[in-house]
Amino acid sequence: MSLGRIPERSAPDPVSRALIAIAPPFRVMKWLSFLHSGIYFLLIVLAVADVLPDVKLVVGWMHGFGWIGMCVLTIATVRAKVIPLWLGACVAVLGGVGPFIGSIGFVVEQRRRARHASA
């Protein structure tokens, strides 16, 4: 009897295989996160300035669909073990409120990887 351990699978199920197939590399995810943070920043500026309502609407939709896309890609990259679970949570869960958290997480993870590579 196993107490809390998740058994290893011999072969991934079809959904996992599909997710792993679309998982982009770490560098692509990092730059997509920065792009999404830039779109969010622009949305905040437009909302605070209360100008260009049509542009604000388009940027709002870009942020919404961008977050959905980031969630799908984050699930894929966590399943493919490209990024750790804590970073996936920063991007997907906390990223809906503030995408800057995910971007900061990518910087932290990149520095951690560089530190371990040089050691």
Backbone torsions as a table, in degrees:
resi	resn	phi	psi	omega
1	MET	NA	133.5	-179.3
2	SER	-97.5	133.8	179.4
3	LEU	-107.4	90.7	174.9
4	GLY	84.4	-2.4	179.2
5	ARG	-90.6	138.6	177.0
6	ILE	-89.3	123.3	-178.0
7	PRO	-66.9	144.5	177.0
8	GLU	-73.2	141.4	176.7
9	ARG	-95.5	146.1	179.3
10	SER	-75.4	-37.2	178.5
11	ALA	-140.0	139.2	179.9
12	PRO	-66.9	148.4	177.8
13	ASP	-71.4	168.1	-176.8
14	PRO	-58.9	-35.9	179.6
15	VAL	-67.1	-43.5	178.3
16	SER	-62.7	-41.3	178.2
17	ARG	-61.7	-40.9	179.3
18	ALA	-66.2	-41.5	178.8
19	LEU	-64.8	-44.1	179.9
20	ILE	-63.2	-34.3	-179.2
21	ALA	-66.5	-31.9	-178.6
22	ILE	-95.2	0.8	-176.7
23	ALA	-69.1	117.1	177.8
24	PRO	-77.5	163.5	177.8
25	PRO	-69.1	167.0	-177.6
26	PHE	-55.0	-46.2	-176.6
27	ARG	-60.6	-41.9	178.8
28	VAL	-64.5	-43.4	178.5
29	MET	-62.3	-40.1	179.5
30	LYS	-61.0	-46.4	-178.1
31	TRP	-72.3	-32.4	173.4
32	LEU	-64.5	-36.8	177.3
33	SER	-65.2	-42.2	177.2
34	PHE	-64.8	-39.5	177.1
35	LEU	-62.2	-44.5	179.9
36	HIS	-64.1	-38.2	176.7
37	SER	-63.9	-38.6	177.3
38	GLY	-64.3	-41.6	177.9
39	ILE	-63.5	-42.0	179.3
40	TYR	-64.1	-42.0	178.4
41	PHE	-61.5	-43.7	177.4
42	LEU	-61.5	-40.1	177.9
43	LEU	-62.6	-41.8	177.8
44	ILE	-62.9	-44.7	179.7
45	VAL	-61.2	-45.0	-180.0
46	LEU	-65.8	-36.2	-179.8
47	ALA	-71.1	-42.1	-179.5
48	VAL	-69.1	-41.3	-179.6
49	ALA	-74.3	-19.4	-179.5
50	ASP	53.1	49.3	178.5
51	VAL	-127.4	164.5	175.2
52	LEU	48.0	66.6	-176.3
53	PRO	-60.1	-33.6	179.1
54	ASP	-68.7	-41.4	178.2
55	VAL	-66.4	-40.5	179.2
56	LYS	-60.7	-39.4	178.8
57	LEU	-63.5	-46.4	-180.0
58	VAL	-63.7	-44.1	-179.7
59	VAL	-66.1	-35.3	176.0
60	GLY	-62.5	-43.6	176.8
61	TRP	-65.3	-38.7	177.5
62	MET	-60.9	-41.6	178.6
63	HIS	-64.5	-44.9	-178.9
64	GLY	-63.2	-51.3	179.1
65	PHE	-68.7	-32.7	176.6
66	GLY	-62.7	-40.5	179.3
67	TRP	-66.9	-41.1	177.3
68	ILE	-61.3	-45.1	177.6
69	GLY	-62.0	-41.4	178.2
70	MET	-63.8	-37.1	178.1
71	CYS	-62.8	-46.1	179.6
72	VAL	-62.5	-46.8	-179.8
73	LEU	-66.6	-34.4	178.7
74	THR	-66.4	-43.5	176.4
75	ILE	-59.2	-43.2	179.8
76	ALA	-63.4	-43.4	-176.9
77	THR	-73.2	-31.3	174.7
78	VAL	-68.5	-43.9	179.1
79	ARG	-63.3	-34.5	179.8
80	ALA	-84.2	0.0	-179.5
81	LYS	62.4	33.4	174.8
82	VAL	-81.7	-38.9	176.8
83	ILE	-126.6	153.6	178.7
84	PRO	-75.2	163.4	-177.4
85	LEU	-61.5	-39.1	-178.7
86	TRP	-61.8	-37.1	178.7
87	LEU	-71.4	-38.3	175.7
88	GLY	-60.0	-39.7	177.7
89	ALA	-66.2	-39.4	177.7
90	CYS	-61.3	-43.1	-176.7
91	VAL	-74.0	-51.0	-172.1
92	ALA	-81.7	-45.0	-174.7
93	VAL	-84.1	-57.2	-178.3
94	LEU	-77.1	-22.1	-177.9
95	GLY	-65.8	-21.7	176.6
96	GLY	-67.6	-29.8	179.7
97	VAL	-89.7	-42.3	-179.2
98	GLY	-152.3	100.1	-177.7
99	PRO	-61.6	-14.2	179.9
100	PHE	-63.4	-29.1	180.0
101	ILE	-62.5	-43.0	177.9
102	GLY	-65.4	-40.9	178.7
103	SER	-63.7	-42.3	176.8
104	ILE	-62.8	-40.4	177.9
105	GLY	-59.8	-39.2	177.8
106	PHE	-65.3	-38.7	177.4
107	VAL	-64.4	-44.8	179.0
108	VAL	-60.8	-46.4	-179.3
109	GLU	-65.6	-38.3	178.9
110	GLN	-64.1	-42.1	177.9
111	ARG	-67.0	-37.9	177.8
112	ARG	-62.9	-43.2	179.0
113	ARG	-65.1	-40.2	179.2
114	ALA	-65.4	-38.8	179.0
115	ARG	-64.3	-43.3	179.8
116	HIS	-71.1	-30.9	179.8
117	ALA	-70.8	-33.4	-178.7
118	SER	-84.1	-13.5	-178.0
119	ALA	-84.1	NA	NA
